Amino acid sequence: MENFLKRFHRGIYPILIILFILLLDKVFLVERSWIQTAVAIAVAYVLSPRKKIVQTQTGERKQLTWIFLKKPIFLD
């Protein structure tokens, strides 16, 4: 799972948007497409992984944190 996230962390955000648009369309039957899109983008942004640069003893490292992970993943 860690290697998958290291390679494809950029693709999680668009996948979450599509998932939430489909969920709002099929399950909650939201009629207006602009409301669907706005809600899907907002929820996907909150649930998507965050990449930040942290300072360590060895220098700066890129770190990936996500609400569903217990420990951060270092990208480099």
PQR file with spaces between the fields and no chain letter, atoms N, CA, C, O and H, PARSE charges and radii, in Angstrom:
ATOM       1  N    MET     1       0.819   -1.188    0.000 -0.4000 1.5000
ATOM       2  CA   MET     1       0.000    0.000    0.000 -0.0000 2.0000
ATOM       3  C    MET     1       0.870    1.261    0.000  0.5500 1.7000
ATOM       4  O    MET     1       0.547    2.250   -0.658 -0.5500 1.4000
ATOM       5  N    GLU     2       1.964    1.209    0.740 -0.4000 1.5000
ATOM       6  CA   GLU     2       2.842    2.374    0.830 -0.0000 2.0000
ATOM       7  C    GLU     2       3.478    2.697   -0.519  0.5500 1.7000
ATOM       8  O    GLU     2       3.546    3.862   -0.911 -0.5500 1.4000
ATOM       9  H    GLU     2       2.225    0.405    1.275  0.4000 1.0000
ATOM      10  N    ASN     3       3.940    1.675   -1.227 -0.4000 1.5000
ATOM      11  CA   ASN     3       4.552    1.899   -2.536 -0.0000 2.0000
ATOM      12  C    ASN     3       3.528    2.418   -3.542  0.5500 1.7000
ATOM      13  O    ASN     3       3.853    3.258   -4.382 -0.5500 1.4000
ATOM      14  H    ASN     3       3.884    0.729   -0.908  0.4000 1.0000
ATOM      15  N    PHE     4       2.302    1.927   -3.462 -0.4000 1.5000
ATOM      16  CA   PHE     4       1.234    2.402   -4.335 -0.0000 2.0000
ATOM      17  C    PHE     4       0.971    3.886   -4.101  0.5500 1.7000
ATOM      18  O    PHE     4       0.831    4.649   -5.057 -0.5500 1.4000
ATOM      19  H    PHE     4       2.038    1.245   -2.780  0.4000 1.0000
ATOM      20  N    LEU     5       0.905    4.299   -2.839 -0.4000 1.5000
ATOM      21  CA   LEU     5       0.671    5.705   -2.522 -0.0000 2.0000
ATOM      22  C    LEU     5       1.839    6.589   -2.936  0.5500 1.7000
ATOM      23  O    LEU     5       1.637    7.733   -3.344 -0.5500 1.4000
ATOM      24  H    LEU     5       1.019    3.679   -2.063  0.4000 1.0000
ATOM      25  N    LYS     6       3.047    6.074   -2.834 -0.4000 1.5000
ATOM      26  CA   LYS     6       4.212    6.848   -3.255 -0.0000 2.0000
ATOM      27  C    LYS     6       4.153    7.152   -4.746  0.5500 1.7000
ATOM      28  O    LYS     6       4.505    8.252   -5.173 -0.5500 1.4000
ATOM      29  H    LYS     6       3.211    5.145   -2.502  0.4000 1.0000
ATOM      30  N    ARG     7       3.709    6.183   -5.537 -0.4000 1.5000
ATOM      31  CA   ARG     7       3.686    6.355   -6.980 -0.0000 2.0000
ATOM      32  C    ARG     7       2.473    7.135   -7.473  0.5500 1.7000
ATOM      33  O    ARG     7       2.593    7.941   -8.396 -0.5500 1.4000
ATOM      34  H    ARG     7       3.424    5.290   -5.190  0.4000 1.0000
ATOM      35  N    PHE     8       1.309    6.908   -6.873 -0.4000 1.5000
ATOM      36  CA   PHE     8       0.065    7.432   -7.422 -0.0000 2.0000
ATOM      37  C    PHE     8      -0.652    8.411   -6.489  0.5500 1.7000
ATOM      38  O    PHE     8      -1.876    8.521   -6.556 -0.5500 1.4000
ATOM      39  H    PHE     8       1.212    6.253   -6.123  0.4000 1.0000
ATOM      40  N    HIS     9       0.069    9.123   -5.625 -0.4000 1.5000
ATOM      41  CA   HIS     9      -0.593   10.036   -4.697 -0.0000 2.0000
ATOM      42  C    HIS     9      -1.233   11.223   -5.408  0.5500 1.7000
ATOM      43  O    HIS     9      -2.165   11.823   -4.872 -0.5500 1.4000
ATOM      44  H    HIS     9       1.063    9.034   -5.570  0.4000 1.0000
ATOM      45  N    ARG    10      -0.763   11.573   -6.589 -0.4000 1.5000
ATOM      46  CA   ARG    10      -1.368   12.677   -7.340 -0.0000 2.0000
ATOM      47  C    ARG    10      -2.720   12.288   -7.928  0.5500 1.7000
ATOM      48  O    ARG    10      -3.557   13.159   -8.166 -0.5500 1.4000
ATOM      49  H    ARG    10      -0.006   11.086   -7.024  0.4000 1.0000
ATOM      50  N    GLY    11      -2.947   11.020   -8.164 -0.4000 1.5000
ATOM      51  CA   GLY    11      -4.186   10.562   -8.788 -0.0000 2.0000
ATOM      52  C    GLY    11      -5.326   10.315   -7.821  0.5500 1.7000
ATOM      53  O    GLY    11      -6.453   10.067   -8.251 -0.5500 1.4000
ATOM      54  H    GLY    11      -2.267   10.312   -7.971  0.4000 1.0000
ATOM      55  N    ILE    12      -5.062   10.377   -6.534 -0.4000 1.5000
ATOM      56  CA   ILE    12      -6.111   10.097   -5.557 -0.0000 2.0000
ATOM      57  C    ILE    12      -7.170   11.197   -5.553  0.5500 1.7000
ATOM      58  O    ILE    12      -8.360   10.903   -5.447 -0.5500 1.4000
ATOM      59  H    ILE    12      -4.146   10.579   -6.186  0.4000 1.0000
ATOM      60  N    TYR    13      -6.754   12.456   -5.668 -0.4000 1.5000
ATOM      61  CA   TYR    13      -7.681   13.584   -5.638 -0.0000 2.0000
ATOM      62  C    TYR    13      -8.702   13.517   -6.786  0.5500 1.7000
ATOM      63  O    TYR    13      -9.897   13.646   -6.518 -0.5500 1.4000
ATOM      64  H    TYR    13      -5.786   12.694   -5.755  0.4000 1.0000
ATOM      65  N    PRO    14      -8.297   13.323   -8.042 -0.5600 1.5000
ATOM      66  CA   PRO    14      -9.297   13.212   -9.115  0.2800 2.0000
ATOM      67  C    PRO    14     -10.192   11.984   -8.975  0.5500 1.7000
ATOM      68  O    PRO    14     -11.375   12.032   -9.312 -0.5500 1.4000
ATOM      69  N    ILE    15      -9.634   10.897   -8.483 -0.4000 1.5000
ATOM      70  CA   ILE    15     -10.445    9.692   -8.285 -0.0000 2.0000
ATOM      71  C    ILE    15     -11.510    9.941   -7.223  0.5500 1.7000
ATOM      72  O    ILE    15     -12.652    9.509   -7.380 -0.5500 1.4000
ATOM      73  H    ILE    15      -8.673   10.858   -8.209  0.4000 1.0000
ATOM      74  N    LEU    16     -11.149   10.634   -6.144 -0.4000 1.5000
ATOM      75  CA   LEU    16     -12.131   10.957   -5.111 -0.0000 2.0000
ATOM      76  C    LEU    16     -13.216   11.885   -5.644  0.5500 1.7000
ATOM      77  O    LEU    16     -14.381   11.729   -5.278 -0.5500 1.4000
ATOM      78  H    LEU    16     -10.221   10.986   -6.017  0.4000 1.0000
ATOM      79  N    ILE    17     -12.871   12.836   -6.488 -0.4000 1.5000
ATOM      80  CA   ILE    17     -13.877   13.733   -7.077 -0.0000 2.0000
ATOM      81  C    ILE    17     -14.881   12.938   -7.896  0.5500 1.7000
ATOM      82  O    ILE    17     -16.089   13.117   -7.747 -0.5500 1.4000
ATOM      83  H    ILE    17     -11.924   12.963   -6.785  0.4000 1.0000
ATOM      84  N    ILE    18     -14.388   12.066   -8.755 -0.4000 1.5000
ATOM      85  CA   ILE    18     -15.283   11.253   -9.583 -0.0000 2.0000
ATOM      86  C    ILE    18     -16.146   10.346   -8.714  0.5500 1.7000
ATOM      87  O    ILE    18     -17.339   10.194   -8.977 -0.5500 1.4000
ATOM      88  H    ILE    18     -13.407   11.920   -8.876  0.4000 1.0000
ATOM      89  N    LEU    19     -15.567    9.748   -7.694 -0.4000 1.5000
ATOM      90  CA   LEU    19     -16.311    8.875   -6.792 -0.0000 2.0000
ATOM      91  C    LEU    19     -17.441    9.634   -6.095  0.5500 1.7000
ATOM      92  O    LEU    19     -18.562    9.132   -6.009 -0.5500 1.4000
ATOM      93  H    LEU    19     -14.598    9.871   -7.480  0.4000 1.0000
ATOM      94  N    PHE    20     -17.155   10.828   -5.602 -0.4000 1.5000
ATOM      95  CA   PHE    20     -18.179   11.590   -4.903 -0.0000 2.0000
ATOM      96  C    PHE    20     -19.234   12.144   -5.844  0.5500 1.7000
ATOM      97  O    PHE    20     -20.394   12.263   -5.449 -0.5500 1.4000
ATOM      98  H    PHE    20     -16.245   11.235   -5.672  0.4000 1.0000
ATOM      99  N    ILE    21     -18.877   12.486   -7.074 -0.4000 1.5000
ATOM     100  CA   ILE    21     -19.892   12.912   -8.051 -0.0000 2.0000
ATOM     101  C    ILE    21     -20.843   11.768   -8.347  0.5500 1.7000
ATOM     102  O    ILE    21     -22.058   11.961   -8.388 -0.5500 1.4000
ATOM     103  H    ILE    21     -17.935   12.389   -7.396  0.4000 1.0000
ATOM     104  N    LEU    22     -20.298   10.574   -8.554 -0.4000 1.5000
ATOM     105  CA   LEU    22     -21.157    9.407   -8.797 -0.0000 2.0000
ATOM     106  C    LEU    22     -22.019    9.080   -7.582  0.5500 1.7000
ATOM     107  O    LEU    22     -23.187    8.721   -7.722 -0.5500 1.4000
ATOM     108  H    LEU    22     -19.311   10.416   -8.521  0.4000 1.0000
ATOM     109  N    LEU    23     -21.445    9.205   -6.402 -0.4000 1.5000
ATOM     110  CA   LEU    23     -22.192    8.941   -5.176 -0.0000 2.0000
ATOM     111  C    LEU    23     -23.338    9.934   -5.004  0.5500 1.7000
ATOM     112  O    LEU    23     -24.451    9.539   -4.659 -0.5500 1.4000
ATOM     113  H    LEU    23     -20.495    9.497   -6.288  0.4000 1.0000
ATOM     114  N    LEU    24     -23.082   11.195   -5.238 -0.4000 1.5000
ATOM     115  CA   LEU    24     -24.130   12.205   -5.116 -0.0000 2.0000
ATOM     116  C    LEU    24     -25.203   12.041   -6.187  0.5500 1.7000
ATOM     117  O    LEU    24     -26.372   12.341   -5.945 -0.5500 1.4000
ATOM     118  H    LEU    24     -22.177   11.516   -5.518  0.4000 1.0000
ATOM     119  N    ASP    25     -24.816   11.571   -7.361 -0.4000 1.5000
ATOM     120  CA   ASP    25     -25.776   11.392   -8.445 -0.0000 2.0000
ATOM     121  C    ASP    25     -26.647   10.160   -8.235  0.5500 1.7000
ATOM     122  O    ASP    25     -27.867   10.232   -8.381 -0.5500 1.4000
ATOM     123  H    ASP    25     -23.866   11.327   -7.558  0.4000 1.0000
ATOM     124  N    LYS    26     -26.040    9.046   -7.898 -0.4000 1.5000
ATOM     125  CA   LYS    26     -26.778    7.779   -7.837 -0.0000 2.0000
ATOM     126  C    LYS    26     -27.438    7.513   -6.481  0.5500 1.7000
ATOM     127  O    LYS    26     -28.541    6.968   -6.433 -0.5500 1.4000
ATOM     128  H    LYS    26     -25.049    8.988   -7.779  0.4000 1.0000
ATOM     129  N    VAL    27     -26.789    7.883   -5.395 -0.4000 1.5000
ATOM     130  CA   VAL    27     -27.308    7.558   -4.068 -0.0000 2.0000
ATOM     131  C    VAL    27     -28.183    8.678   -3.518  0.5500 1.7000
ATOM     132  O    VAL    27     -29.299    8.429   -3.062 -0.5500 1.4000
ATOM     133  H    VAL    27     -25.893    8.325   -5.434  0.4000 1.0000
ATOM     134  N    PHE    28     -27.680    9.909   -3.559 -0.4000 1.5000
ATOM     135  CA   PHE    28     -28.403   11.028   -2.959 -0.0000 2.0000
ATOM     136  C    PHE    28     -29.284   11.777   -3.955  0.5500 1.7000
ATOM     137  O    PHE    28     -30.020   12.685   -3.569 -0.5500 1.4000
ATOM     138  H    PHE    28     -26.773   10.111   -3.929  0.4000 1.0000
ATOM     139  N    LEU    29     -29.214   11.400   -5.242 -0.4000 1.5000
ATOM     140  CA   LEU    29     -30.056   11.949   -6.306 -0.0000 2.0000
ATOM     141  C    LEU    29     -30.044   13.477   -6.346  0.5500 1.7000
ATOM     142  O    LEU    29     -31.096   14.111   -6.421 -0.5500 1.4000
ATOM     143  H    LEU    29     -28.616   10.663   -5.555  0.4000 1.0000
ATOM     144  N    VAL    30     -28.864   14.052   -6.297 -0.4000 1.5000
ATOM     145  CA   VAL    30     -28.714   15.505   -6.406 -0.0000 2.0000
ATOM     146  C    VAL    30     -28.918   15.881   -7.866  0.5500 1.7000
ATOM     147  O    VAL    30     -28.229   15.356   -8.741 -0.5500 1.4000
ATOM     148  H    VAL    30     -28.009   13.536   -6.236  0.4000 1.0000
ATOM     149  N    GLU    31     -29.857   16.785   -8.142 -0.4000 1.5000
ATOM     150  CA   GLU    31     -30.228   17.135   -9.506 -0.0000 2.0000
ATOM     151  C    GLU    31     -29.263   18.128  -10.150  0.5500 1.7000
ATOM     152  O    GLU    31     -28.872   17.948  -11.303 -0.5500 1.4000
ATOM     153  H    GLU    31     -30.417   17.212   -7.431  0.4000 1.0000
ATOM     154  N    ARG    32     -28.883   19.151   -9.432 -0.4000 1.5000
ATOM     155  CA   ARG    32     -28.058   20.223  -10.008 -0.0000 2.0000
ATOM     156  C    ARG    32     -26.607   19.774  -10.128  0.5500 1.7000
ATOM     157  O    ARG    32     -25.993   19.346   -9.150 -0.5500 1.4000
ATOM     158  H    ARG    32     -29.200   19.297   -8.495  0.4000 1.0000
ATOM     159  N    SER    33     -26.074   19.876  -11.331 -0.4000 1.5000
ATOM     160  CA   SER    33     -24.711   19.402  -11.548 -0.0000 2.0000
ATOM     161  C    SER    33     -23.679   20.312  -10.893  0.5500 1.7000
ATOM     162  O    SER    33     -22.633   19.823  -10.466 -0.5500 1.4000
ATOM     163  H    SER    33     -26.573   20.223  -12.125  0.4000 1.0000
ATOM     164  N    TRP    34     -23.933   21.617  -10.796 -0.4000 1.5000
ATOM     165  CA   TRP    34     -22.951   22.514  -10.186 -0.0000 2.0000
ATOM     166  C    TRP    34     -22.880   22.286   -8.681  0.5500 1.7000
ATOM     167  O    TRP    34     -21.809   22.435   -8.093 -0.5500 1.4000
ATOM     168  H    TRP    34     -24.783   22.014  -11.142  0.4000 1.0000
ATOM     169  N    ILE    35     -23.987   21.929   -8.048 -0.4000 1.5000
ATOM     170  CA   ILE    35     -23.966   21.600   -6.620 -0.0000 2.0000
ATOM     171  C    ILE    35     -23.211   20.296   -6.413  0.5500 1.7000
ATOM     172  O    ILE    35     -22.404   20.172   -5.491 -0.5500 1.4000
ATOM     173  H    ILE    35     -24.857   21.808   -8.526  0.4000 1.0000
ATOM     174  N    GLN    36     -23.478   19.334   -7.270 -0.4000 1.5000
ATOM     175  CA   GLN    36     -22.773   18.045   -7.226 -0.0000 2.0000
ATOM     176  C    GLN    36     -21.272   18.246   -7.317  0.5500 1.7000
ATOM     177  O    GLN    36     -20.514   17.700   -6.516 -0.5500 1.4000
ATOM     178  H    GLN    36     -24.133   19.434   -8.018  0.4000 1.0000
ATOM     179  N    THR    37     -20.850   19.023   -8.288 -0.4000 1.5000
ATOM     180  CA   THR    37     -19.430   19.243   -8.518 -0.0000 2.0000
ATOM     181  C    THR    37     -18.783   19.993   -7.359  0.5500 1.7000
ATOM     182  O    THR    37     -17.689   19.633   -6.923 -0.5500 1.4000
ATOM     183  H    THR    37     -21.466   19.466   -8.939  0.4000 1.0000
ATOM     184  N    ALA    38     -19.443   21.026   -6.860 -0.4000 1.5000
ATOM     185  CA   ALA    38     -18.886   21.817   -5.760 -0.0000 2.0000
ATOM     186  C    ALA    38     -18.731   20.983   -4.493  0.5500 1.7000
ATOM     187  O    ALA    38     -17.698   21.051   -3.828 -0.5500 1.4000
ATOM     188  H    ALA    38     -20.332   21.318   -7.214  0.4000 1.0000
ATOM     189  N    VAL    39     -19.741   20.205   -4.160 -0.4000 1.5000
ATOM     190  CA   VAL    39     -19.683   19.367   -2.954 -0.0000 2.0000
ATOM     191  C    VAL    39     -18.622   18.277   -3.129  0.5500 1.7000
ATOM     192  O    VAL    39     -17.868   17.993   -2.198 -0.5500 1.4000
ATOM     193  H    VAL    39     -20.580   20.150   -4.700  0.4000 1.0000
ATOM     194  N    ALA    40     -18.559   17.671   -4.309 -0.4000 1.5000
ATOM     195  CA   ALA    40     -17.584   16.607   -4.560 -0.0000 2.0000
ATOM     196  C    ALA    40     -16.158   17.134   -4.470  0.5500 1.7000
ATOM     197  O    ALA    40     -15.294   16.465   -3.904 -0.5500 1.4000
ATOM     198  H    ALA    40     -19.171   17.902   -5.066  0.4000 1.0000
ATOM     199  N    ILE    41     -15.896   18.307   -5.012 -0.4000 1.5000
ATOM     200  CA   ILE    41     -14.554   18.885   -4.950 -0.0000 2.0000
ATOM     201  C    ILE    41     -14.181   19.230   -3.512  0.5500 1.7000
ATOM     202  O    ILE    41     -13.052   18.985   -3.088 -0.5500 1.4000
ATOM     203  H    ILE    41     -16.598   18.850   -5.472  0.4000 1.0000
ATOM     204  N    ALA    42     -15.120   19.795   -2.765 -0.4000 1.5000
ATOM     205  CA   ALA    42     -14.833   20.164   -1.376 -0.0000 2.0000
ATOM     206  C    ALA    42     -14.534   18.936   -0.516  0.5500 1.7000
ATOM     207  O    ALA    42     -13.575   18.939    0.255 -0.5500 1.4000
ATOM     208  H    ALA    42     -16.037   19.994   -3.110  0.4000 1.0000
ATOM     209  N    VAL    43     -15.336   17.905   -0.641 -0.4000 1.5000
ATOM     210  CA   VAL    43     -15.132   16.695    0.166 -0.0000 2.0000
ATOM     211  C    VAL    43     -13.852   15.980   -0.257  0.5500 1.7000
ATOM     212  O    VAL    43     -13.119   15.477    0.595 -0.5500 1.4000
ATOM     213  H    VAL    43     -16.115   17.902   -1.267  0.4000 1.0000
ATOM     214  N    ALA    44     -13.573   15.927   -1.549 -0.4000 1.5000
ATOM     215  CA   ALA    44     -12.349   15.284   -2.027 -0.0000 2.0000
ATOM     216  C    ALA    44     -11.120   16.045   -1.558  0.5500 1.7000
ATOM     217  O    ALA    44     -10.102   15.430   -1.240 -0.5500 1.4000
ATOM     218  H    ALA    44     -14.168   16.335   -2.241  0.4000 1.0000
ATOM     219  N    TYR    45     -11.192   17.371   -1.507 -0.4000 1.5000
ATOM     220  CA   TYR    45     -10.060   18.165   -1.031 -0.0000 2.0000
ATOM     221  C    TYR    45      -9.766   17.871    0.437  0.5500 1.7000
ATOM     222  O    TYR    45      -8.606   17.759    0.832 -0.5500 1.4000
ATOM     223  H    TYR    45     -12.019   17.871   -1.766  0.4000 1.0000
ATOM     224  N    VAL    46     -10.812   17.749    1.237 -0.4000 1.5000
ATOM     225  CA   VAL    46     -10.631   17.467    2.666 -0.0000 2.0000
ATOM     226  C    VAL    46     -10.052   16.065    2.871  0.5500 1.7000
ATOM     227  O    VAL    46      -9.218   15.863    3.755 -0.5500 1.4000
ATOM     228  H    VAL    46     -11.754   17.841    0.917  0.4000 1.0000
ATOM     229  N    LEU    47     -10.481   15.112    2.074 -0.4000 1.5000
ATOM     230  CA   LEU    47     -10.057   13.726    2.268 -0.0000 2.0000
ATOM     231  C    LEU    47      -8.810   13.332    1.473  0.5500 1.7000
ATOM     232  O    LEU    47      -8.331   12.208    1.626 -0.5500 1.4000
ATOM     233  H    LEU    47     -11.158   15.276    1.356  0.4000 1.0000
ATOM     234  N    SER    48      -8.277   14.201    0.644 -0.4000 1.5000
ATOM     235  CA   SER    48      -7.110   13.852   -0.160 -0.0000 2.0000
ATOM     236  C    SER    48      -5.826   13.943    0.665  0.5500 1.7000
ATOM     237  O    SER    48      -5.777   14.673    1.655 -0.5500 1.4000
ATOM     238  H    SER    48      -8.666   15.113    0.519  0.4000 1.0000
ATOM     239  N    PRO    49      -4.789   13.206    0.263 -0.5600 1.5000
ATOM     240  CA   PRO    49      -3.510   13.243    0.990  0.2800 2.0000
ATOM     241  C    PRO    49      -2.819   14.595    0.833  0.5500 1.7000
ATOM     242  O    PRO    49      -2.988   15.284   -0.173 -0.5500 1.4000
ATOM     243  N    ARG    50      -2.046   14.956    1.837 -0.4000 1.5000
ATOM     244  CA   ARG    50      -1.303   16.219    1.844 -0.0000 2.0000
ATOM     245  C    ARG    50       0.191   15.934    1.723  0.5500 1.7000
ATOM     246  O    ARG    50       0.719   15.021    2.358 -0.5500 1.4000
ATOM     247  H    ARG    50      -1.909   14.397    2.655  0.4000 1.0000
ATOM     248  N    LYS    51       0.852   16.725    0.903 -0.4000 1.5000
ATOM     249  CA   LYS    51       2.291   16.601    0.738 -0.0000 2.0000
ATOM     250  C    LYS    51       2.912   17.881    1.288  0.5500 1.7000
ATOM     251  O    LYS    51       2.551   18.984    0.880 -0.5500 1.4000
ATOM     252  H    LYS    51       0.424   17.467    0.387  0.4000 1.0000
ATOM     253  N    LYS    52       3.845   17.719    2.217 -0.4000 1.5000
ATOM     254  CA   LYS    52       4.526   18.889    2.760 -0.0000 2.0000
ATOM     255  C    LYS    52       6.000   18.575    2.953  0.5500 1.7000
ATOM     256  O    LYS    52       6.408   17.415    3.010 -0.5500 1.4000
ATOM     257  H    LYS    52       4.138   16.823    2.549  0.4000 1.0000
ATOM     258  N    ILE    53       6.780   19.633    3.050 -0.4000 1.5000
ATOM     259  CA   ILE    53       8.220   19.502    3.249 -0.0000 2.0000
ATOM     260  C    ILE    53       8.517   19.729    4.730  0.5500 1.7000
ATOM     261  O    ILE    53       8.141   20.747    5.309 -0.5500 1.4000
ATOM     262  H    ILE    53       6.448   20.575    3.003  0.4000 1.0000
ATOM     263  N    VAL    54       9.205   18.744    5.329 -0.4000 1.5000
ATOM     264  CA   VAL    54       9.561   18.850    6.747 -0.0000 2.0000
ATOM     265  C    VAL    54      11.084   18.913    6.865  0.5500 1.7000
ATOM     266  O    VAL    54      11.814   18.358    6.044 -0.5500 1.4000
ATOM     267  H    VAL    54       9.510   17.917    4.858  0.4000 1.0000
ATOM     268  N    GLN    55      11.526   19.587    7.883 -0.4000 1.5000
ATOM     269  CA   GLN    55      12.968   19.713    8.156 -0.0000 2.0000
ATOM     270  C    GLN    55      13.389   18.602    9.104  0.5500 1.7000
ATOM     271  O    GLN    55      12.834   18.476   10.196 -0.5500 1.4000
ATOM     272  H    GLN    55      10.932   20.038    8.549  0.4000 1.0000
ATOM     273  N    THR    56      14.363   17.796    8.700 -0.4000 1.5000
ATOM     274  CA   THR    56      14.917   16.733    9.543 -0.0000 2.0000
ATOM     275  C    THR    56      16.396   17.006    9.762  0.5500 1.7000
ATOM     276  O    THR    56      16.935   17.992    9.260 -0.5500 1.4000
ATOM     277  H    THR    56      14.814   17.898    7.813  0.4000 1.0000
ATOM     278  N    GLN    57      17.039   16.144   10.501 -0.4000 1.5000
ATOM     279  CA   GLN    57      18.475   16.306   10.750 -0.0000 2.0000
ATOM     280  C    GLN    57      19.297   16.143    9.480  0.5500 1.7000
ATOM     281  O    GLN    57      20.367   16.735    9.341 -0.5500 1.4000
ATOM     282  H    GLN    57      16.602   15.343   10.909  0.4000 1.0000
ATOM     283  N    THR    58      18.787   15.333    8.554 -0.4000 1.5000
ATOM     284  CA   THR    58      19.515   15.094    7.309 -0.0000 2.0000
ATOM     285  C    THR    58      19.158   16.100    6.220  0.5500 1.7000
ATOM     286  O    THR    58      19.728   16.040    5.131 -0.5500 1.4000
ATOM     287  H    THR    58      17.917   14.852    8.666  0.4000 1.0000
ATOM     288  N    GLY    59      18.248   17.008    6.475 -0.4000 1.5000
ATOM     289  CA   GLY    59      17.837   18.010    5.491 -0.0000 2.0000
ATOM     290  C    GLY    59      16.330   18.001    5.301  0.5500 1.7000
ATOM     291  O    GLY    59      15.586   17.440    6.106 -0.5500 1.4000
ATOM     292  H    GLY    59      17.785   17.057    7.360  0.4000 1.0000
ATOM     293  N    GLU    60      15.904   18.623    4.238 -0.4000 1.5000
ATOM     294  CA   GLU    60      14.471   18.680    3.949 -0.0000 2.0000
ATOM     295  C    GLU    60      14.018   17.396    3.269  0.5500 1.7000
ATOM     296  O    GLU    60      14.705   16.862    2.398 -0.5500 1.4000
ATOM     297  H    GLU    60      16.508   19.079    3.584  0.4000 1.0000
ATOM     298  N    ARG    61      12.846   16.908    3.681 -0.4000 1.5000
ATOM     299  CA   ARG    61      12.254   15.703    3.083 -0.0000 2.0000
ATOM     300  C    ARG    61      10.796   15.967    2.793  0.5500 1.7000
ATOM     301  O    ARG    61      10.133   16.715    3.512 -0.5500 1.4000
ATOM     302  H    ARG    61      12.288   17.342    4.388  0.4000 1.0000
ATOM     303  N    LYS    62      10.298   15.350    1.733 -0.4000 1.5000
ATOM     304  CA   LYS    62       8.874   15.449    1.396 -0.0000 2.0000
ATOM     305  C    LYS    62       8.122   14.371    2.150  0.5500 1.7000
ATOM     306  O    LYS    62       8.526   13.209    2.170 -0.5500 1.4000
ATOM     307  H    LYS    62      10.836   14.743    1.149  0.4000 1.0000
ATOM     308  N    GLN    63       7.017   14.774    2.771 -0.4000 1.5000
ATOM     309  CA   GLN    63       6.243   13.863    3.600 -0.0000 2.0000
ATOM     310  C    GLN    63       4.802   13.856    3.111  0.5500 1.7000
ATOM     311  O    GLN    63       4.235   14.909    2.818 -0.5500 1.4000
ATOM     312  H    GLN    63       6.689   15.718    2.755  0.4000 1.0000
ATOM     313  N    LEU    64       4.211   12.671    3.025 -0.4000 1.5000
ATOM     314  CA   LEU    64       2.832   12.503    2.607 -0.0000 2.0000
ATOM     315  C    LEU    64       2.017   12.063    3.808  0.5500 1.7000
ATOM     316  O    LEU    64       2.295   11.020    4.400 -0.5500 1.4000
ATOM     317  H    LEU    64       4.671   11.816    3.263  0.4000 1.0000
ATOM     318  N    THR    65       1.015   12.848    4.172 -0.4000 1.5000
ATOM     319  CA   THR    65       0.125   12.490    5.276 -0.0000 2.0000
ATOM     320  C    THR    65      -1.286   12.387    4.727  0.5500 1.7000
ATOM     321  O    THR    65      -1.669   13.095    3.795 -0.5500 1.4000
ATOM     322  H    THR    65       0.789   13.695    3.691  0.4000 1.0000
ATOM     323  N    TRP    66      -2.042   11.492    5.325 -0.4000 1.5000
ATOM     324  CA   TRP    66      -3.410   11.269    4.893 -0.0000 2.0000
ATOM     325  C    TRP    66      -4.231   10.913    6.114  0.5500 1.7000
ATOM     326  O    TRP    66      -3.709   10.342    7.071 -0.5500 1.4000
ATOM     327  H    TRP    66      -1.730   10.917    6.082  0.4000 1.0000
ATOM     328  N    ILE    67      -5.503   11.243    6.090 -0.4000 1.5000
ATOM     329  CA   ILE    67      -6.383   10.994    7.224 -0.0000 2.0000
ATOM     330  C    ILE    67      -6.515    9.489    7.503  0.5500 1.7000
ATOM     331  O    ILE    67      -6.780    9.097    8.640 -0.5500 1.4000
ATOM     332  H    ILE    67      -5.927   11.707    5.312  0.4000 1.0000
ATOM     333  N    PHE    68      -6.334    8.653    6.491 -0.4000 1.5000
ATOM     334  CA   PHE    68      -6.510    7.215    6.638 -0.0000 2.0000
ATOM     335  C    PHE    68      -5.220    6.472    6.985  0.5500 1.7000
ATOM     336  O    PHE    68      -5.237    5.252    7.149 -0.5500 1.4000
ATOM     337  H    PHE    68      -6.118    8.972    5.568  0.4000 1.0000
ATOM     338  N    LEU    69      -4.104    7.192    7.097 -0.4000 1.5000
ATOM     339  CA   LEU    69      -2.825    6.572    7.445 -0.0000 2.0000
ATOM     340  C    LEU    69      -2.443    6.914    8.876  0.5500 1.7000
ATOM     341  O    LEU    69      -2.678    8.030    9.340 -0.5500 1.4000
ATOM     342  H    LEU    69      -4.090    8.183    6.964  0.4000 1.0000
ATOM     343  N    LYS    70      -1.858    5.958    9.569 -0.4000 1.5000
ATOM     344  CA   LYS    70      -1.397    6.211   10.946 -0.0000 2.0000
ATOM     345  C    LYS    70      -0.059    6.931   10.951  0.5500 1.7000
ATOM     346  O    LYS    70       0.157    7.843   11.749 -0.5500 1.4000
ATOM     347  H    LYS    70      -1.667    5.051    9.192  0.4000 1.0000
ATOM     348  N    LYS    71       0.834    6.525   10.066 -0.4000 1.5000
ATOM     349  CA   LYS    71       2.172    7.121   10.011 -0.0000 2.0000
ATOM     350  C    LYS    71       2.346    7.837    8.673  0.5500 1.7000
ATOM     351  O    LYS    71       1.768    7.422    7.668 -0.5500 1.4000
ATOM     352  H    LYS    71       0.658    5.783    9.418  0.4000 1.0000
ATOM     353  N    PRO    72       3.135    8.905    8.655 -0.5600 1.5000
ATOM     354  CA   PRO    72       3.406    9.582    7.379  0.2800 2.0000
ATOM     355  C    PRO    72       4.336    8.743    6.506  0.5500 1.7000
ATOM     356  O    PRO    72       5.098    7.909    6.995 -0.5500 1.4000
ATOM     357  N    ILE    73       4.249    8.989    5.201 -0.4000 1.5000
ATOM     358  CA   ILE    73       5.108    8.322    4.232 -0.0000 2.0000
ATOM     359  C    ILE    73       6.075    9.354    3.679  0.5500 1.7000
ATOM     360  O    ILE    73       5.659   10.433    3.256 -0.5500 1.4000
ATOM     361  H    ILE    73       3.630    9.667    4.804  0.4000 1.0000
ATOM     362  N    PHE    74       7.361    9.031    3.680 -0.4000 1.5000
ATOM     363  CA   PHE    74       8.369    9.923    3.126 -0.0000 2.0000
ATOM     364  C    PHE    74       8.554    9.576    1.648  0.5500 1.7000
ATOM     365  O    PHE    74       8.757    8.414    1.295 -0.5500 1.4000
ATOM     366  H    PHE    74       7.698    8.154    4.023  0.4000 1.0000
ATOM     367  N    LEU    75       8.482   10.589    0.796 -0.4000 1.5000
ATOM     368  CA   LEU    75       8.522   10.370   -0.648 -0.0000 2.0000
ATOM     369  C    LEU    75       9.923   10.274   -1.229  0.5500 1.7000
ATOM     370  O    LEU    75      10.099    9.676   -2.290 -0.5500 1.4000
ATOM     371  H    LEU    75       8.317   11.533    1.083  0.4000 1.0000
ATOM     372  N    ASP    76      10.929   10.845   -0.570 -0.4000 1.5000
ATOM     373  CA   ASP    76      12.275   10.772   -1.124 -0.0000 2.0000
ATOM     374  C    ASP    76      13.222   10.062   -0.198  0.5500 1.7000
ATOM     375  O    ASP    76      14.402    9.913   -0.515 -0.5500 1.4000
ATOM     376  H    ASP    76      10.787   11.331    0.293  0.4000 1.0000
